[in-house]
Amino acid sequence: MAKAFLEITLQHLDDAAKRVDLDPNCYAIMKQPERELTVAIPVRMDDKHVEVFTGYRVQHSSSRGPCKGGVRYHPDVTLDEVKALAMLMTWKCAVVNIPYGGAKGAIKCDPTKMSRSELVRLTRRYTVMIMPIIGRQKDIPAPDVGTNEDTMGWMMDTVSMFQGQTVLDMVTGKPVSLGGSLGRRDATGRGVMICTLEILKKFKKDLSTTSVAVQGFGNVGSVAADLLAEKGCKVVAVSDVTGGYYNPKGLDIKEMIEHANKHPFKLLEGYKRKDVTSISNAELLALDVDVLLPCAMERQIVDKNSGDVRAKFVVEGANGPIARNAEKILQERGITIVPDILANSGGVIVSYFEWVQDIQAFFWSLDQINYHLKRLMVGAFNDVWELAQKEKVDMRMAAYMIAIKRVANAINQRRIFP
């Protein structure tokens, strides 16, 4: 699956490169990462035996600025997956026009089966192993699947101990008390909400009659669901790894968030209410709704289930949730897709805000954060929408065309060293 994900990501690059008549020299640079690091991470477990984990950090491009990307803890992670995610981060930063290139990190582990003390030791050793290639002007990590603000705090503290001074700006997504930004936790989900409202606006859809289904109820899906419900949309279904929940009249999203927050792993497991029906993730993807938000993992909509999708709009909260052939099927059926590199870029935008605040040691209010997030998201959305209309292409192609041209421009202006 990871290899297929990388192949899809490269194919999107190929398609857009042909469309913009990309210089072959720029294409040769863009199609592979600048740097790949694989590390062995020995950790003394609570029972005193030593477990050796495999970790990665991939830097795809630094042409437009320092590399930027999350750190993922997941048992099925592979180097190919990390390479694909790093490349997506390059396009994501470029399409919203913030001065970063793309990176991604990961450790092959199951954080749900590890104690907090084991996770602390794992994180600290991983940080030391990748420390030569990360830093404020090199590569700034952030949270991703299986990691959170605590993880970033441990990474920041580890580097600070080695440098003999507190370095707040070497990671983002930290606790607010350690130089984190207000609004960072909700940023990706808020960005998904903003893109959803914008696409509905383009099609003159009434929010009060708009039904929404959300796959994935982590930081992205739960926030997007909550904010869309506040805007008047009817969120009729949500799901996580434990299963799905459906009410055609609309779910009480705030109650579900409260339930998940009490679960040790922030899951919906055990949630029950008289008017809520249990459904599978497959059934959620096939619901007759206006908007589908896949906010879980990559390749959730593939050939075999693409014909089941009945939503009019799919807004990609996750990275790469739609397989390439499946996307063609959805488009042929008239389904509009707002691509991941645009829809879920809210997290990296507010990470950029956090980095800027840390460097300046001057912190913004939540209203300022959300105002500038909306400004950048809406601006990027309109850029992509207008190019898609002008060139008569889908929104993913338009987003890639914008991103690739911006990266190519930076490469050409900097020239090749030496």
N, C-alpha and C positions, 0 to 999 in steps of 0.2 A: 504493500500500500504506500509506504513512504517513497519508494522509487517511482511509483506512478505519480505521486504528488509532485516530485521534483520534475518529472517529465512534463507534466501539465504546466508547471510554472515556466519552464523553458519554452514550451510551445507558445504560451501567451506572449513571451518576449519575441519569439520568431515572428508571430503574426503581426505584432505592432511594429516591429523593425521593418518589415516589408512595406507596411502601410505608410510609414513616415520616410521611407527610403534612407534608412539609417546607414551611415558610413560603416563599411565592413570592419574598419579598425576599431571603432567604438563598440561594435557588436562583439568583436573578439574579446574585448575587455569585460564587457557586461555579462557575458554568458557564464562566467565562472567566478568564484569568490577570490578576493585578494589574499585571504589567509584562512586556513583551517587548522584548528588545534584540537587534538584528542589527548585527554589526560586520564591517568589511573588515579583513583582517589581512595586510598586506604582509610577506613574508619573503624575505630574500636567501638563495637556495639555494646549495648548495656550488659549483655551476658559475658563480656570480656573477649569474645572472639573477634577477629579482624575480617571485615568484609571489604572487598575492593570493588568500587563502582567505576563505571566509565562515564567520563564527562566530555563535553564538547564546547567550543566557542568558535563560531564561524563569522568572519567579517567579509561581507560581500562587496561593499564599496565605501570608500572614503572621499570620493571625488567632490561631493558637495559639503563635506564637513565631517566631524567625528562620527564613528559608527554608533548605532543605537539599536537596541533590541532586548527582548526579555530573556529570562532564564526559566526553562521548563523542567519540572521534575515529573517524569512519567516512565512507567515500566517498559513501554513499547517504543520509546524514542530511538531514532537512528540518525546517523550522520547525514544521510540523504534528506531526511525530514528537516533537519536543522539548516542545511544548505538552502532548501526551498524557502523556509521561513525567513532566512536572512535576506534572500533576494526580494521577497515580498516587502520586507521592511524598507529596502532601498526605494522601491516604487511608492510605497505608502508615504514616506517622508517627502518625496519629490512631488507627489500629486497635491499635497496640501502645502507645499512650498516652505518647509522648515529646513534649516541648514544642517541636516544630518544625512549620513548614509546608513545602510542597513547592516545589522548584525543579529545573531541569535545564539543563545547558549542552552545547554540542557545537561541533565544527568539522568542516566538510565537507572531509575529506582522507583519504588512505590512508596510515596510519602505517607499514604494512609496506614502503612504497616510499620512505620518507624516512630519511635518516641520523639518528643521534642528535643531532648538532649542529643539524640542521634542525629537529628536534622541540623542542629546547631553545629555539631562536629563536621558533618558532611559539607555544610555550606562554607564553613571556615576553611577547610582543606581545599575545596574546589576553588575558592576565591584566591588562595595563595598560588594554586597551580596555574590559574589564568592571569594572575596579577601582572606579568610582564607586558601583556597586550591590552590591558584595560586602563581607563583613567579619563579624567575630565576632557582632555583634548584628543583622546584616542578612541575610546569605546565605552559607552555608558550603559551598563546593564539596568534591567527593570524587572518587575514581576511578570509571570506568565502562568500557564497551567501548572498547578501544583505548588506554586510559590506565592508569597504575599508580602505585605509591608514588613513583617518581622524578618523574613529572609533578607530583604534589602538592608534592614538595619544591621544584621549580622555581617553582611558583606562590607558595608561601610565601616563598621567598627574594626573588622579584620585589617583592612587597608590602612585605617588610621593608626592602629597599633604598630604596623610596620614602618609607617612614615613618621611616627612620633608627633603627629598633629591630627586634629579632626578634619577630615576631608568630606564635607557634606555633598559635594558636587560630583562624586565619582559613581553614584547610582541614583536612580529616581524611583519613585513609588515607595519611599520610606515613610515611617510614621511622621506625623506633623511635628511631634516633639523632637525629631531628629532631622529637621530641615525638609520634611516632606511638604507637598503642596496641598492646600485645601482643594477639594474636588477631584483629586487624582483617582481615588478608588472608583468613583462613579463615571469617570471621564469616557471610557470606551462605550459603556451603555448609553450615556447621554449623547455621544456622537451618533450612535445607531438610531436613537430616537430622533435626533435632528434630521438625519438623512431620510428617515421614514416619513416625517412630516413634510419634508421638501418634495419627495416623489408624489405623495398624496396631493400636495398643493398643485403640482404640475398637471395632474389628472383631474383636478377640481373635485376631489373626494371629500365628503362630509365626515369629519372625525367621529361624530356621534353615531354614525351608521357603519363605521369601519371595524371589522373583526380582525383579531390578531392571534396568531399562534406562535409560541416561542419555544424552540428546542434548545435546552441548556439553561440552567437556572443558577449559574455562578455569578461572578461580578458583572459580567456583560449582560446576560439574559435577564437576570432579576431586576437590574437597574433599568434596562430598556423597557421591560414589561411594566414596571412601576410608573415610570415617567409617561409612557403612552397612555396608561390608565388615567393618570392625573390630567392628561390633555383631553380626555373624553373618549378615547378608543375603548372598544370592548375586547379585553384580553380573555379569550375563551379557553385557551389551552396552554399549559407549560409542561416541561418535562426536565428530568435530569437522569443520571445513570440508574436511578432506582425505579424509573417509570414515569408515566405521564398522567395528567389530571385535566379533566374537561368539564366545562359547564357552558352550554350554549348561551346562557344569559350573562356570562362574565364571571371571572374568578375574583376573589378577594386577594389581590396580590400582596398587599401589606401584611395580611394575616399569614400568608404563605412564607413571606420573607422572615417574619418573626419565628415561625416554626423551624425554618431552615437554620436560623441563627442559633437555635437551641441544640441542634444536632451536632455531635462532635466533629463531623466532617462537612457541615453546612449543606446537608442534603434534605430533600423533601420526604424522604423515607418516613412512613408512618402517618403522613398527613391524611386526615379524614374529615369529611363534611358531608352532610346528608345530600346536598344537591350537586356534589362533585363525583364524576365517574372516572374510574381508573382506565387509562388507555396506554397502549404501547408507544414507543417513539415512532415506530413505523406508521401507526394510526394517526399520530399527530401530524406527520409530514403530509398525510393524504387528506387532511380536513379541508372542507370547503370554506375557506376564509379569504379575506381580502389581502392580508399581509402575512407572510411567513418569515420569521426571523430564525435562521439556523445559527445558534450562538454556542455550539458545543465544540466538536472537533472537525478536522478536515474530512472530505469525501463522505458526507452523510447522504447526499442525493447523488445516486449513481444511475447507470443505465436501467437496472431492473426496477427501480422505484420512481424514476423520473416521470413516467406516464401517470403515476398516482397523484402527483402534486396538482392541487386545484387552486392554489393561491394565485391572485392576479399580480402580486408583487412579491419578490423575494429580496430581502435586504440582508446581506451577509455579515452577521455579527462575528462569526468565526473566520479563521483563515482557511481559504480553499474548501468550503463545505460542499461545493458542487463539482462533480467530475466533468471533464471536458465534453464528452459525448452527451452527458446528461444535460449540460447547459444548452447545447444545440437543440435538443428535444424541447426543452422549456421555451426557448426563443421561438421555435417553429410553432409552438402552441400559443404564442402571444403573451407569454409571461415576461414581465419587466424585471430585470435583475440589477440591483445596486451593488457594485462589486466590493469585495472586502478591502481592497487598498484605499477605497474612499470611505466606506461605511464604518469601518472599525478603527479609523485613524484618530479618534478622539483621545485614546490613551497616550499615543506618542505625542500628540499636540500638548497635552497637559504635562507630560514628562518634560517636554521642551520648556514649558513655563516654569516647572520646578527647577530645572537646571539653571535657567536664567536667574531665578530668585536666589538660589544657593550661591551663585557666582557673585551676585550683587549684595548678598546678605540683606535683602530688602524683600519683604513678603507681601503678597497681594491679598485682597479680600476675596471671599467666595464669589461675590457678584462680579468682580473684575475677571476672575478666572472663567466663569461661565459666559460672560459677555464676549471675551476674546476667543473662547472655544467656539461659540456659535458663529462669530464673525469669520473665522478661518474655515469652519466646516461648510457654511452656506456659500462662501466664496468659491471654495473648491468644488462643491456640488454644482454650482452654476457654470463654472468653467467646463466641467465634464459634460454636463447636460447640453450646453451650447455647442461644444465641439461635436458631440454625438449627433445633434440635429443637423449641423452644417455638413458633416462628412457622411451622414446617413449610415452610421455604425452604432453598435450597441454601447452601453455605458462602460463596460469593461474595456473594450477596445479604445474608447476615447480616453479613459483614465490612464491606460498604459501608454498611449501616444503622448499625452502630456508629460507623464513621468519620465519616459525614455528620452524625450527631446531635452528635458531639463538636465538630466544626467549627462547626456551626450554633449550638451553645451558646456558643462563644467569640465568635462574631459578635454574637449578641444581648446578651451581657454587656458587650461593649466599646461597642456602639452604633455608629452611622454618623457619621463625621466629615465635615463640621462639624456 
